Amino acid sequence: MTAHRHPHPANPSHDEKKAHDEKKGSELRLVAWEVTRNCNLSCVHCRAAATMGPYTGELDTAACLRLLDDIKEAGDPIVILTGGEPLLRPDIFEIARYGTDKGLRMVMAPNGTLITEAAAGRMVEAGIRRISISLDGANREKHDEFRGVPGAFDGALRGILLAKEAGIEFQINTTITKANLEEMAKIQDLAVELGAVAHHIFLLVPTGRGKYIADQAIDAAQYESALNWFYDQRGKTTLQLKATCAPHYYRILRQRAREDGKTVTFQTHGLDAVTRGCLGGTGFCFISHTGTVQPCGFLELDCGNVTRTPFKEIWNHSETFLSLRNYDNLTGKCGCCEYKRVCGGCRARAYEATGDCLSEEPLCTYQPQAKKQDH
């Protein structure tokens, strides 16, 4: 019998590597599901400009359970129940329990103000693995100003305490703007003091109400500085650290590790998985309150609706998703950047700036080697 000859795995061709990247890029890791757009706060950066509503067209309970069936068929992702404020949905614990029973890892992103002792207990019963609560200031004044409602800071801390007492692990999320850039160390110290397991930072993407505070977005140099500061916290804190909507961090991780003579190790599974920069349409997607699937919550491109098309079909065959998974489609300096497969630039920022989600990230100071050689 003649043995079949295969290319040596240590020297894959460009086409093989590209095919491998695209296959790996389609592994569903995270789904953020806006189970409701109703919200009791009025955050200045809200991508959905959410209010108390009511909003028409939200998926009913039966449709939500069918969607969880479809998500499970597509993969084994972490499902983030978000909003709006997910606790304003009366059937939220039924939805969470159903997902847990399907074997999905169910987490929740409440703002904390509506967590009661009873609600915390029901989270435990529903199998919620973790909650994320945002703190965008280290004190009452800063946080409440950002959240648009007096008492939001005290309510968040109260909710954190009740969740902690119920045995629910929690992480702190922080959206970085000019208003809190100098407070990042204090916010992280507060997260440690409260007993958080992780601190996830987000860089403002100017969509929804965020467009109206675009002047509060940090510039490219501040962005780079903030992410280098975040890198420096590794080993200094017990918190798991993750940067979201900040794909440059995954370039910085490699640059700094190389400078320090270290090998970069990545946690590729679990609630704090660190994989690559922009996951929109590759390992992550967003589902709106009406069932519209998007690459992320900030990139409002309609890739299909789960009320008309099975989620698995959308995830596997959406033209937008397929385009985002081929990093050779990126243009501008992102297209020639040696870090495009680990960073990728924020596709939502690119879209807001140019109308083209494949164009270069507007908030990046890095000059790719290929671009440097052209000059």
Secondary structure as GFF3:
##gff-version 3
##sequence-region A 1 375
A	DSSP	alpha_helix	14	25	.	.	.	ID=ss1
A	DSSP	beta_strand	30	34	.	.	.	ID=ss2
A	DSSP	alpha_helix	61	74	.	.	.	ID=ss3
A	DSSP	beta_strand	78	82	.	.	.	ID=ss4
A	DSSP	three_ten_helix	86	88	.	.	.	ID=ss5
A	DSSP	alpha_helix	92	101	.	.	.	ID=ss6
A	DSSP	beta_strand	105	108	.	.	.	ID=ss7
A	DSSP	alpha_helix	117	126	.	.	.	ID=ss8
A	DSSP	beta_strand	130	134	.	.	.	ID=ss9
A	DSSP	alpha_helix	140	147	.	.	.	ID=ss10
A	DSSP	alpha_helix	152	165	.	.	.	ID=ss11
A	DSSP	beta_strand	169	176	.	.	.	ID=ss12
A	DSSP	three_ten_helix	181	183	.	.	.	ID=ss13
A	DSSP	alpha_helix	184	194	.	.	.	ID=ss14
A	DSSP	beta_strand	198	203	.	.	.	ID=ss15
A	DSSP	three_ten_helix	208	216	.	.	.	ID=ss16
A	DSSP	alpha_helix	220	232	.	.	.	ID=ss17
A	DSSP	beta_strand	240	244	.	.	.	ID=ss18
A	DSSP	alpha_helix	248	259	.	.	.	ID=ss19
A	DSSP	beta_strand	284	287	.	.	.	ID=ss20
A	DSSP	beta_strand	293	294	.	.	.	ID=ss21
A	DSSP	alpha_helix	311	317	.	.	.	ID=ss22
A	DSSP	alpha_helix	319	325	.	.	.	ID=ss23
A	DSSP	three_ten_helix	327	329	.	.	.	ID=ss24
A	DSSP	alpha_helix	332	336	.	.	.	ID=ss25
A	DSSP	alpha_helix	347	354	.	.	.	ID=ss26
A	DSSP	alpha_helix	369	374	.	.	.	ID=ss27
###
